[in-house]
Amino acid sequence: MADLENGLWAGSDKVNNANTPLTTPFVTAMVKGGANGFALKGGDSTQGKLTTMWDGARPNGYQPMRKQGSIILGIGGDNSDSAIGTFHEGCITIGYSTDAADDAVQANIVAARYGA
């Protein structure tokens, strides 16, 4: 899901029953913002490729994309400590990354051997 400020979004709605939960101890998650929508990708950080979990329109009220404030990795925009889990690493790319770039980032994460 993506934290778009007023809640977590699994696509153009807060619920997307087509998505399956990521239940591995180490998870790779990507939010990609484009001019006319956004994408969510996720997978196991220890093996395999990413799955596209959403690639489509933004929720009502979030189109067009507005970049206000800053990008914060590891906490929500409200700076609260109410999330569970531990954030280990993050990266920000310029522009809307290609699938090949996403795959290369995932391969690099897998090569780090989390949990080994």
N, CA, C and O atoms as a printed pandas DataFrame, in Angstrom:
     atom_number atom_name residue_name chain_id  residue_number  x_coord  y_coord  z_coord
0              1         N          MET        A               1    0.843   -1.187    0.000
1              2        CA          MET        A               1    0.000    0.000    0.000
2              3         C          MET        A               1    0.883    1.242    0.000
3              4         O          MET        A               1    2.035    1.199    0.431
4              5         N          ALA        A               2    0.347    2.315   -0.473
5              6        CA          ALA        A               2    1.068    3.583   -0.508
6              7         C          ALA        A               2    0.451    4.539    0.497
7              8         O          ALA        A               2   -0.772    4.640    0.595
8              9         N          ASP        A               3    1.293    5.241    1.243
9             10        CA          ASP        A               3    0.833    6.276    2.161
10            11         C          ASP        A               3    0.729    7.563    1.367
11            12         O          ASP        A               3    1.733    8.229    1.110
12            13         N          LEU        A               4   -0.500    7.914    0.976
13            14        CA          LEU        A               4   -0.737    9.138    0.210
14            15         C          LEU        A               4   -1.331   10.215    1.108
15            16         O          LEU        A               4   -2.132   11.033    0.654
16            17         N          GLU        A               5   -0.957   10.218    2.329
17            18        CA          GLU        A               5   -1.328   11.172    3.369
18            19         C          GLU        A               5   -2.636   10.832    4.054
19            20         O          GLU        A               5   -2.616   10.522    5.245
20            21         N          ASN        A               6   -3.756   10.870    3.383
21            22        CA          ASN        A               6   -5.025   10.622    4.063
22            23         C          ASN        A               6   -5.377    9.152    4.066
23            24         O          ASN        A               6   -6.490    8.771    3.705
24            25         N          GLY        A               7   -4.435    8.331    4.472
25            26        CA          GLY        A               7   -4.667    6.905    4.550
26            27         C          GLY        A               7   -3.722    6.121    3.677
27            28         O          GLY        A               7   -2.903    6.684    2.950
28            29         N          LEU        A               8   -3.848    4.821    3.760
29            30        CA          LEU        A               8   -3.063    3.904    2.942
30            31         C          LEU        A               8   -3.927    3.439    1.783
31            32         O          LEU        A               8   -5.112    3.151    1.951
32            33         N          TRP        A               9   -3.319    3.370    0.604
33            34        CA          TRP        A               9   -4.056    3.057   -0.610
34            35         C          TRP        A               9   -3.450    1.846   -1.295
35            36         O          TRP        A               9   -2.237    1.787   -1.497
36            37         N          ALA        A              10   -4.294    0.870   -1.657
37            38        CA          ALA        A              10   -3.854   -0.342   -2.335
38            39         C          ALA        A              10   -4.030   -0.223   -3.843
39            40         O          ALA        A              10   -3.797   -1.188   -4.571
40            41         N          GLY        A              11   -4.430    0.924   -4.306
41            42        CA          GLY        A              11   -4.695    1.200   -5.711
42            43         C          GLY        A              11   -5.536    2.448   -5.774
43            44         O          GLY        A              11   -5.246    3.426   -5.086
44            45         N          SER        A              12   -6.587    2.434   -6.598
45            46        CA          SER        A              12   -7.451    3.600   -6.660
46            47         C          SER        A              12   -8.445    3.624   -5.496
47            48         O          SER        A              12   -9.251    4.547   -5.374
48            49         N          ASP        A              13   -8.376    2.602   -4.648
49            50        CA          ASP        A              13   -9.219    2.513   -3.464
50            51         C          ASP        A              13   -8.341    2.037   -2.307
51            52         O          ASP        A              13   -7.202    1.622   -2.521
52            53         N          LYS        A              14   -8.859    2.096   -1.098
53            54        CA          LYS        A              14   -8.072    1.663    0.057
54            55         C          LYS        A              14   -7.964    0.150    0.137
55            56         O          LYS        A              14   -7.090   -0.366    0.834
56            57         N          VAL        A              15   -8.831   -0.571   -0.561
57            58        CA          VAL        A              15   -8.816   -2.029   -0.563
58            59         C          VAL        A              15   -8.672   -2.496   -2.009
59            60         O          VAL        A              15   -9.330   -1.974   -2.909
60            61         N          ASN        A              16   -7.819   -3.471   -2.218
61            62        CA          ASN        A              16   -7.663   -4.089   -3.533
62            63         C          ASN        A              16   -7.561   -5.596   -3.290
63            64         O          ASN        A              16   -6.481   -6.117   -3.010
64            65         N          ASN        A              17   -8.684   -6.281   -3.399
65            66        CA          ASN        A              17   -8.719   -7.711   -3.086
66            67         C          ASN        A              17   -7.884   -8.555   -4.031
67            68         O          ASN        A              17   -7.627   -9.725   -3.748
68            69         N          ALA        A              18   -7.452   -7.979   -5.158
69            70        CA          ALA        A              18   -6.594   -8.721   -6.086
70            71         C          ALA        A              18   -5.171   -8.856   -5.540
71            72         O          ALA        A              18   -4.429   -9.742   -5.964
72            73         N          ASN        A              19   -4.791   -7.996   -4.615
73            74        CA          ASN        A              19   -3.458   -8.066   -4.019
74            75         C          ASN        A              19   -3.410   -9.153   -2.956
75            76         O          ASN        A              19   -4.359   -9.346   -2.196
76            77         N          THR        A              20   -2.292   -9.853   -2.922
77            78        CA          THR        A              20   -2.082  -10.835   -1.866
78            79         C          THR        A              20   -1.072  -10.273   -0.887
79            80         O          THR        A              20   -0.158   -9.558   -1.296
80            81         N          PRO        A              21   -1.209  -10.571    0.379
81            82        CA          PRO        A              21   -0.278  -10.040    1.380
82            83         C          PRO        A              21    1.156  -10.533    1.146
83            84         O          PRO        A              21    1.373  -11.640    0.652
84            85         N          LEU        A              22    2.109   -9.706    1.504
85            86        CA          LEU        A              22    3.520  -10.092    1.503
86            87         C          LEU        A              22    3.832  -10.561    2.916
87            88         O          LEU        A              22    3.809   -9.763    3.853
88            89         N          THR        A              23    4.119  -11.835    3.076
89            90        CA          THR        A              23    4.237  -12.414    4.417
90            91         C          THR        A              23    5.649  -12.861    4.762
91            92         O          THR        A              23    5.847  -13.529    5.778
92            93         N          THR        A              24    6.625  -12.513    3.950
93            94        CA          THR        A              24    8.003  -12.921    4.223
94            95         C          THR        A              24    8.619  -12.002    5.266
95            96         O          THR        A              24    8.172  -10.865    5.418
96            97         N          PRO        A              25    9.634  -12.463    5.990
97            98        CA          PRO        A              25   10.252  -11.624    7.020
98            99         C          PRO        A              25   10.881  -10.339    6.462
99           100         O          PRO        A              25   10.893   -9.314    7.145
100          101         N          PHE        A              26   11.404  -10.385    5.228
101          102        CA          PHE        A              26   11.999   -9.210    4.598
102          103         C          PHE        A              26   11.248   -8.932    3.303
103          104         O          PHE        A              26   11.150   -9.797    2.433
104          105         N          VAL        A              27   10.723   -7.727    3.185
105          106        CA          VAL        A              27    9.861   -7.362    2.067
106          107         C          VAL        A              27   10.468   -6.196    1.301
107          108         O          VAL        A              27   10.952   -5.232    1.894
108          109         N          THR        A              28   10.435   -6.297   -0.018
109          110        CA          THR        A              28   10.746   -5.163   -0.883
110          111         C          THR        A              28    9.419   -4.563   -1.315
111          112         O          THR        A              28    8.536   -5.282   -1.782
112          113         N          ALA        A              29    9.271   -3.261   -1.164
113          114        CA          ALA        A              29    8.053   -2.566   -1.574
114          115         C          ALA        A              29    8.435   -1.312   -2.350
115          116         O          ALA        A              29    9.332   -0.571   -1.947
116          117         N          MET        A              30    7.756   -1.084   -3.454
117          118        CA          MET        A              30    8.011    0.091   -4.289
118          119         C          MET        A              30    6.711    0.830   -4.548
119          120         O          MET        A              30    5.669    0.225   -4.802
120          121         N          VAL        A              31    6.795    2.147   -4.479
121          122        CA          VAL        A              31    5.722    3.029   -4.918
122          123         C          VAL        A              31    6.312    3.881   -6.029
123          124         O          VAL        A              31    7.332    4.543   -5.839
124          125         N          LYS        A              32    5.668    3.861   -7.185
125          126        CA          LYS        A              32    6.150    4.608   -8.341
126          127         C          LYS        A              32    5.086    5.618   -8.743
127          128         O          LYS        A              32    3.942    5.244   -9.003
128          129         N          GLY        A              33    5.449    6.882   -8.797
129          130        CA          GLY        A              33    4.507    7.920   -9.170
130          131         C          GLY        A              33    4.766    8.443  -10.564
131          132         O          GLY        A              33    5.857    8.935  -10.852
132          133         N          GLY        A              34    3.776    8.341  -11.430
133          134        CA          GLY        A              34    3.873    8.874  -12.777
134          135         C          GLY        A              34    2.913   10.039  -12.963
135          136         O          GLY        A              34    2.167   10.390  -12.049
136          137         N          ALA        A              35    2.934   10.628  -14.134
137          138        CA          ALA        A              35    2.098   11.797  -14.403
138          139         C          ALA        A              35    0.609   11.482  -14.316
139          140         O          ALA        A              35   -0.173   12.337  -13.900
140          141         N          ASN        A              36    0.202   10.278  -14.698
141          142        CA          ASN        A              36   -1.220    9.953  -14.769
142          143         C          ASN        A              36   -1.635    8.788  -13.891
143          144         O          ASN        A              36   -2.699    8.207  -14.105
144          145         N          GLY        A              37   -0.831    8.438  -12.918
145          146        CA          GLY        A              37   -1.184    7.338  -12.036
146          147         C          GLY        A              37    0.003    6.922  -11.191
147          148         O          GLY        A              37    0.998    7.640  -11.097
148          149         N          PHE        A              38   -0.111    5.758  -10.579
149          150        CA          PHE        A              38    0.991    5.250   -9.768
150          151         C          PHE        A              38    0.986    3.732   -9.804
151          152         O          PHE        A              38   -0.005    3.107  -10.183
152          153         N          ALA        A              39    2.104    3.152   -9.406
153          154        CA          ALA        A              39    2.229    1.694   -9.376
154          155         C          ALA        A              39    2.768    1.261   -8.027
155          156         O          ALA        A              39    3.521    1.985   -7.376
156          157         N          LEU        A              40    2.371    0.077   -7.624
157          158        CA          LEU        A              40    2.880   -0.568   -6.420
158          159         C          LEU        A              40    3.500   -1.895   -6.827
159          160         O          LEU        A              40    2.887   -2.673   -7.558
160          161         N          LYS        A              41    4.704   -2.153   -6.359
161          162        CA          LYS        A              41    5.369   -3.431   -6.599
162          163         C          LYS        A              41    5.851   -3.974   -5.270
163          164         O          LYS        A              41    6.165   -3.207   -4.360
164          165         N          GLY        A              42    5.913   -5.291   -5.151
165          166        CA          GLY        A              42    6.388   -5.885   -3.917
166          167         C          GLY        A              42    6.885   -7.291   -4.132
167          168         O          GLY        A              42    6.581   -7.934   -5.137
168          169         N          GLY        A              43    7.665   -7.763   -3.158
169          170        CA          GLY        A              43    8.167   -9.121   -3.230
170          171         C          GLY        A              43    9.039   -9.460   -2.043
171          172         O          GLY        A              43    9.228   -8.648   -1.137
172          173         N          ASP        A              44    9.561  -10.657   -2.060
173          174        CA          ASP        A              44   10.449  -11.185   -1.028
174          175         C          ASP        A              44   11.848  -10.613   -1.239
175          176         O          ASP        A              44   12.414  -10.759   -2.323
176          177         N          SER        A              45   12.406   -9.973   -0.235
177          178        CA          SER        A              45   13.738   -9.374   -0.347
178          179         C          SER        A              45   14.858  -10.393   -0.392
179          180         O          SER        A              45   16.003  -10.037   -0.669
180          181         N          THR        A              46   14.551  -11.654   -0.126
181          182        CA          THR        A              46   15.607  -12.666   -0.099
182          183         C          THR        A              46   15.684  -13.496   -1.376
183          184         O          THR        A              46   16.648  -14.236   -1.578
184          185         N          GLN        A              47   14.673  -13.378   -2.239
185          186        CA          GLN        A              47   14.675  -14.177   -3.468
186          187         C          GLN        A              47   13.604  -13.669   -4.421
187          188         O          GLN        A              47   12.653  -13.001   -4.016
188          189         N          GLY        A              48   13.777  -13.994   -5.676
189          190        CA          GLY        A              48   12.731  -13.779   -6.658
190          191         C          GLY        A              48   12.588  -12.373   -7.190
191          192         O          GLY        A              48   13.368  -11.472   -6.880
192          193         N          LYS        A              49   11.564  -12.222   -8.000
193          194        CA          LYS        A              49   11.274  -10.966   -8.664
194          195         C          LYS        A              49   10.123  -10.262   -7.973
195          196         O          LYS        A              49    9.457  -10.825   -7.104
196          197         N          LEU        A              50    9.904   -9.025   -8.376
197          198        CA          LEU        A              50    8.808   -8.244   -7.833
198          199         C          LEU        A              50    7.516   -8.540   -8.579
199          200         O          LEU        A              50    7.533   -8.899   -9.757
200          201         N          THR        A              51    6.402   -8.386   -7.884
201          202        CA          THR        A              51    5.076   -8.507   -8.465
202          203         C          THR        A              51    4.465   -7.121   -8.547
203          204         O          THR        A              51    4.531   -6.358   -7.584
204          205         N          THR        A              52    3.873   -6.786   -9.682
205          206        CA          THR        A              52    3.140   -5.517   -9.791
206          207         C          THR        A              52    1.787   -5.718   -9.133
207          208         O          THR        A              52    0.990   -6.549   -9.568
208          209         N          MET        A              53    1.536   -4.952   -8.085
209          210        CA          MET        A              53    0.314   -5.105   -7.312
210          211         C          MET        A              53   -0.743   -4.071   -7.696
211          212         O          MET        A              53   -1.931   -4.258   -7.437
212          213         N          TRP        A              54   -0.302   -3.000   -8.306
213          214        CA          TRP        A              54   -1.220   -1.983   -8.842
214          215         C          TRP        A              54   -0.462   -1.180   -9.875
215          216         O          TRP        A              54    0.711   -0.865   -9.681
216          217         N          ASP        A              55   -1.116   -0.850  -10.961
217          218        CA          ASP        A              55   -0.566    0.052  -11.969
218          219         C          ASP        A              55   -1.765    0.704  -12.633
219          220         O          ASP        A              55   -2.360    0.150  -13.557
220          221         N          GLY        A              56   -2.106    1.876  -12.153
221          222        CA          GLY        A              56   -3.303    2.527  -12.671
222          223         C          GLY        A              56   -3.508    3.891  -12.062
223          224         O          GLY        A              56   -2.569    4.551  -11.616
224          225         N          ALA        A              57   -4.751    4.291  -12.055
225          226        CA          ALA        A              57   -5.131    5.637  -11.618
226          227         C          ALA        A              57   -4.909    5.843  -10.130
227          228         O          ALA        A              57   -4.948    4.905   -9.334
228          229         N          ARG        A              58   -4.678    7.087   -9.784
229          230        CA          ARG        A              58   -4.625    7.467   -8.373
230          231         C          ARG        A              58   -6.048    7.537   -7.810
231          232         O          ARG        A              58   -7.017    7.648   -8.562
232          233         N          PRO        A              59   -6.160    7.472   -6.477
233          234        CA          PRO        A              59   -7.481    7.639   -5.862
234          235         C          PRO        A              59   -8.045    9.030   -6.152
235          236         O          PRO        A              59   -7.303    9.963   -6.459
236          237         N          ASN        A              60   -9.366    9.152   -6.050
237          238        CA          ASN        A              60  -10.002   10.458   -6.222
238          239         C          ASN        A              60   -9.342   11.482   -5.305
239          240         O          ASN        A              60   -9.094   11.211   -4.130
240          241         N          GLY        A              61   -9.063   12.652   -5.852
241          242        CA          GLY        A              61   -8.448   13.727   -5.081
242          243         C          GLY        A              61   -6.930   13.735   -5.133
243          244         O          GLY        A              61   -6.309   14.668   -4.625
244          245         N          TYR        A              62   -6.316   12.723   -5.732
245          246        CA          TYR        A              62   -4.856   12.634   -5.795
246          247         C          TYR        A              62   -4.311   12.796   -7.220
247          248         O          TYR        A              62   -3.114   12.617   -7.445
248          249         N          GLN        A              63   -5.163   13.127   -8.166
249          250        CA          GLN        A              63   -4.737   13.373   -9.540
250          251         C          GLN        A              63   -5.094   14.807   -9.879
251          252         O          GLN        A              63   -6.256   15.177   -9.712
252          253         N          PRO        A              64   -4.182   15.632  -10.338
253          254        CA          PRO        A              64   -2.807   15.280  -10.698
254          255         C          PRO        A              64   -1.924   15.143   -9.461
255          256         O          PRO        A              64   -2.271   15.581   -8.364
256          257         N          MET        A              65   -0.758   14.510   -9.685
257          258        CA          MET        A              65    0.206   14.334   -8.609
258          259         C          MET        A              65    0.653   15.707   -8.121
259          260         O          MET        A              65    0.950   16.595   -8.920
260          261         N          ARG        A              66    0.697   15.871   -6.804
261          262        CA          ARG        A              66    1.212   17.099   -6.186
262          263         C          ARG        A              66    2.325   16.707   -5.241
263          264         O          ARG        A              66    2.149   15.847   -4.378
264          265         N          LYS        A              67    3.435   17.322   -5.403
265          266        CA          LYS        A              67    4.580   17.043   -4.538
266          267         C          LYS        A              67    4.693   18.178   -3.538
267          268         O          LYS        A              67    5.236   19.241   -3.839
268          269         N          GLN        A              68    4.177   17.937   -2.354
269          270        CA          GLN        A              68    4.208   18.928   -1.301
270          271         C          GLN        A              68    5.016   18.377   -0.141
271          272         O          GLN        A              68    4.894   17.200    0.199
272          273         N          GLY        A              69    5.820   19.196    0.455
273          274        CA          GLY        A              69    6.621   18.742    1.594
274          275         C          GLY        A              69    7.831   17.985    1.127
275          276         O          GLY        A              69    8.592   18.463    0.285
276          277         N          SER        A              70    8.010   16.792    1.678
277          278        CA          SER        A              70    9.218   16.037    1.378
278          279         C          SER        A              70    8.895   14.555    1.289
279          280         O          SER        A              70    7.781   14.124    1.587
280          281         N          ILE        A              71    9.888   13.788    0.874
281          282        CA          ILE        A              71    9.763   12.337    0.839
282          283         C          ILE        A              71   10.480   11.797    2.061
283          284         O          ILE        A              71   11.660   12.077    2.268
284          285         N          ILE        A              72    9.778   11.031    2.863
285          286        CA          ILE        A              72   10.351   10.481    4.080
286          287         C          ILE        A              72   10.319    8.963    3.963
287          288         O          ILE        A              72    9.260    8.387    3.718
288          289         N          LEU        A              73   11.444    8.318    4.132
289          290        CA          LEU        A              73   11.503    6.861    4.060
290          291         C          LEU        A              73   11.436    6.275    5.470
291          292         O          LEU        A              73   12.225    6.639    6.342
292          293         N          GLY        A              74   10.507    5.385    5.679
293          294        CA          GLY        A              74   10.463    4.643    6.931
294          295         C          GLY        A              74    9.413    5.079    7.923
295          296         O          GLY        A              74    9.155    4.365    8.892
296          297         N          ILE        A              75    8.792    6.242    7.713
297          298        CA          ILE        A              75    7.710    6.668    8.592
298          299         C          ILE        A              75    6.621    7.282    7.737
299          300         O          ILE        A              75    6.867    7.654    6.590
300          301         N          GLY        A              76    5.453    7.391    8.266
301          302        CA          GLY        A              76    4.376    8.054    7.552
302          303         C          GLY        A              76    4.586    9.558    7.549
303          304         O          GLY        A              76    5.439   10.077    8.269
304          305         N          GLY        A              77    3.817   10.243    6.749
305          306        CA          GLY        A              77    3.934   11.691    6.649
306          307         C          GLY        A              77    3.584   12.423    7.928
307          308         O          GLY        A              77    3.920   13.597    8.084
308          309         N          ASP        A              78    2.907   11.738    8.855
309          310        CA          ASP        A              78    2.551   12.383   10.114
310          311         C          ASP        A              78    3.653   12.261   11.165
311          312         O          ASP        A              78    3.504   12.753   12.284
312          313         N          ASN        A              79    4.763   11.603   10.804
313          314        CA          ASN        A              79    5.925   11.460   11.690
314          315         C          ASN        A              79    5.596   10.692   12.966
315          316         O          ASN        A              79    6.243   10.882   13.996
316          317         N          SER        A              80    4.576    9.813   12.893
317          318        CA          SER        A              80    4.189    9.054   14.080
318          319         C          SER        A              80    5.062    7.812   14.240
319          320         O          SER        A              80    5.784    7.415   13.326
320          321         N          ASP        A              81    4.978    7.219   15.412
321          322        CA          ASP        A              81    5.705    5.985   15.683
322          323         C          ASP        A              81    4.737    4.808   15.841
323          324         O          ASP        A              81    5.035    3.845   16.548
324          325         N          SER        A              82    3.579    4.891   15.179
325          326        CA          SER        A              82    2.559    3.863   15.383
326          327         C          SER        A              82    2.665    2.694   14.403
327          328         O          SER        A              82    1.893    1.741   14.508
328          329         N          ALA        A              83    3.596    2.744   13.461
329          330        CA          ALA        A              83    3.764    1.636   12.528
330          331         C          ALA        A              83    4.509    0.493   13.207
331          332         O          ALA        A              83    5.235    0.696   14.179
332          333         N          ILE        A              84    4.313   -0.720   12.672
333          334        CA          ILE        A              84    5.050   -1.864   13.191
334          335         C          ILE        A              84    6.081   -2.294   12.159
335          336         O          ILE        A              84    5.947   -1.977   10.977
336          337         N          GLY        A              85    7.082   -2.995   12.586
337          338        CA          GLY        A              85    8.132   -3.441   11.673
338          339         C          GLY        A              85    9.347   -2.527   11.771
339          340         O          GLY        A              85    9.337   -1.528   12.490
340          341         N          THR        A              86   10.365   -2.879   11.052
341          342        CA          THR        A              86   11.600   -2.114   11.056
342          343         C          THR        A              86   11.967   -1.772    9.630
343          344         O          THR        A              86   11.970   -2.639    8.756
344          345         N          PHE        A              87   12.276   -0.517    9.395
345          346        CA          PHE        A              87   12.698   -0.071    8.068
346          347         C          PHE        A              87   14.210   -0.200    7.990
347          348         O          PHE        A              87   14.914    0.315    8.859
348          349         N          HIS        A              88   14.730   -0.883    6.958
349          350        CA          HIS        A              88   16.167   -1.109    6.845
350          351         C          HIS        A              88   16.849   -0.191    5.851
351          352         O          HIS        A              88   17.832    0.460    6.204
352          353         N          GLU        A              89   16.371   -0.116    4.640
353          354        CA          GLU        A              89   17.035    0.671    3.609
354          355         C          GLU        A              89   16.005    1.242    2.661
355          356         O          GLU        A              89   14.875    0.756    2.601
356          357         N          GLY        A              90   16.382    2.270    1.919
357          358        CA          GLY        A              90   15.497    2.826    0.918
358          359         C          GLY        A              90   16.285    3.496   -0.182
359          360         O          GLY        A              90   17.467    3.804   -0.031
360          361         N          CYS        A              91   15.614    3.711   -1.278
361          362        CA          CYS        A              91   16.239    4.455   -2.366
362          363         C          CYS        A              91   15.167    5.265   -3.077
363          364         O          CYS        A              91   13.987    4.914   -3.078
364          365         N          ILE        A              92   15.609    6.347   -3.673
365          366        CA          ILE        A              92   14.732    7.203   -4.457
366          367         C          ILE        A              92   15.365    7.333   -5.831
367          368         O          ILE        A              92   16.558    7.613   -5.945
368          369         N          THR        A              93   14.580    7.133   -6.863
369          370        CA          THR        A              93   15.087    7.282   -8.222
370          371         C          THR        A              93   14.457    8.508   -8.863
371          372         O          THR        A              93   13.389    8.958   -8.448
372          373         N          ILE        A              94   15.113    9.034   -9.861
373          374        CA          ILE        A              94   14.569   10.176  -10.583
374          375         C          ILE        A              94   13.681    9.671  -11.715
375          376         O          ILE        A              94   14.033    8.718  -12.409
376          377         N          GLY        A              95   12.555   10.298  -11.893
377          378        CA          GLY        A              95   11.652    9.895  -12.956
378          379         C          GLY        A              95   10.921    8.605  -12.622
379          380         O          GLY        A              95   11.039    8.073  -11.519
380          381         N          TYR        A              96   10.172    8.119  -13.587
381          382        CA          TYR        A              96    9.419    6.878  -13.431
382          383         C          TYR        A              96   10.307    5.740  -13.909
383          384         O          TYR        A              96   10.539    5.596  -15.109
384          385         N          SER        A              97   10.797    4.945  -12.997
385          386        CA          SER        A              97   11.784    3.910  -13.336
386          387         C          SER        A              97   11.188    2.853  -14.263
387          388         O          SER        A              97    9.990    2.571  -14.233
388          389         N          THR        A              98   12.060    2.283  -15.082
389          390        CA          THR        A              98   11.649    1.199  -15.983
390          391         C          THR        A              98   11.536   -0.104  -15.195
391          392         O          THR        A              98   12.051   -0.215  -14.082
392          393         N          ASP        A              99   10.865   -1.076  -15.779
393          394        CA          ASP        A              99   10.804   -2.401  -15.157
394          395         C          ASP        A              99   12.202   -2.986  -15.008
395          396         O          ASP        A              99   12.493   -3.660  -14.020
396          397         N          ALA        A             100   13.072   -2.731  -15.990
397          398        CA          ALA        A             100   14.448   -3.236  -15.917
398          399         C          ALA        A             100   15.187   -2.625  -14.722
399          400         O          ALA        A             100   15.938   -3.320  -14.038
400          401         N          ALA        A             101   14.979   -1.338  -14.471
401          402        CA          ALA        A             101   15.613   -0.695  -13.313
402          403         C          ALA        A             101   15.058   -1.265  -12.013
403          404         O          ALA        A             101   15.815   -1.508  -11.074
404          405         N          ASP        A             102   13.747   -1.481  -11.947
405          406        CA          ASP        A             102   13.135   -2.087  -10.756
406          407         C          ASP        A             102   13.708   -3.476  -10.511
407          408         O          ASP        A             102   14.015   -3.836   -9.374
408          409         N          ASP        A             103   13.851   -4.255  -11.580
409          410        CA          ASP        A             103   14.409   -5.599  -11.458
410          411         C          ASP        A             103   15.857   -5.550  -10.970
411          412         O          ASP        A             103   16.275   -6.398  -10.182
412          413         N          ALA        A             104   16.623   -4.562  -11.436
413          414        CA          ALA        A             104   18.017   -4.423  -11.010
414          415         C          ALA        A             104   18.097   -4.052   -9.530
415          416         O          ALA        A             104   18.965   -4.551   -8.814
416          417         N          VAL        A             105   17.204   -3.186   -9.070
417          418        CA          VAL        A             105   17.169   -2.833   -7.644
418          419         C          VAL        A             105   16.832   -4.074   -6.816
419          420         O          VAL        A             105   17.468   -4.324   -5.792
420          421         N          GLN        A             106   15.839   -4.853   -7.252
421          422        CA          GLN        A             106   15.473   -6.071   -6.520
422          423         C          GLN        A             106   16.631   -7.063   -6.500
423          424         O          GLN        A             106   16.896   -7.673   -5.464
424          425         N          ALA        A             107   17.324   -7.235   -7.618
425          426        CA          ALA        A             107   18.463   -8.157   -7.666
426          427         C          ALA        A             107   19.549   -7.710   -6.694
427          428         O          ALA        A             107   20.193   -8.548   -6.063
428          429         N          ASN        A             108   19.760   -6.409   -6.565
429          430        CA          ASN        A             108   20.754   -5.874   -5.630
430          431         C          ASN        A             108   20.325   -6.152   -4.190
431          432         O          ASN        A             108   21.153   -6.511   -3.353
432          433         N          ILE        A             109   19.043   -5.990   -3.905
433          434        CA          ILE        A             109   18.529   -6.266   -2.556
434          435         C          ILE        A             109   18.691   -7.749   -2.226
435          436         O          ILE        A             109   19.135   -8.094   -1.131
436          437         N          VAL        A             110   18.337   -8.625   -3.164
437          438        CA          VAL        A             110   18.494  -10.064   -2.946
438          439         C          VAL        A             110   19.960  -10.404   -2.693
439          440         O          VAL        A             110   20.267  -11.242   -1.844
440          441         N          ALA        A             111   20.866   -9.756   -3.426
441          442        CA          ALA        A             111   22.297  -10.011   -3.281
442          443         C          ALA        A             111   22.819   -9.604   -1.900
443          444         O          ALA        A             111   23.853  -10.102   -1.457
444          445         N          ALA        A             112   22.105   -8.698   -1.218
445          446        CA          ALA        A             112   22.519   -8.274    0.132
446          447         C          ALA        A             112   22.311   -9.388    1.157
447          448         O          ALA        A             112   22.868   -9.327    2.253
448          449         N          ARG        A             113   21.531  -10.387    0.821
449          450        CA          ARG        A             113   21.313  -11.584    1.645
450          451         C          ARG        A             113   20.722  -11.278    3.017
451          452         O          ARG        A             113   21.257  -11.704    4.041
452          453         N          TYR        A             114   19.621  -10.539    3.032
453          454        CA          TYR        A             114   18.925  -10.273    4.295
454          455         C          TYR        A             114   18.553  -11.590    4.957
455          456         O          TYR        A             114   18.126  -12.530    4.286
456          457         N          GLY        A             115   18.711  -11.655    6.244
457          458        CA          GLY        A             115   18.339  -12.827    7.008
458          459         C          GLY        A             115   19.350  -13.958    6.984
459          460         O          GLY        A             115   19.180  -14.950    7.694
460          461         N          ALA        A             116   20.396  -13.829    6.184
461          462        CA          ALA        A             116   21.390  -14.912    6.090
462          463         C          ALA        A             116   22.401  -14.831    7.211
463          464         O          ALA        A             116   23.307  -15.662    7.287
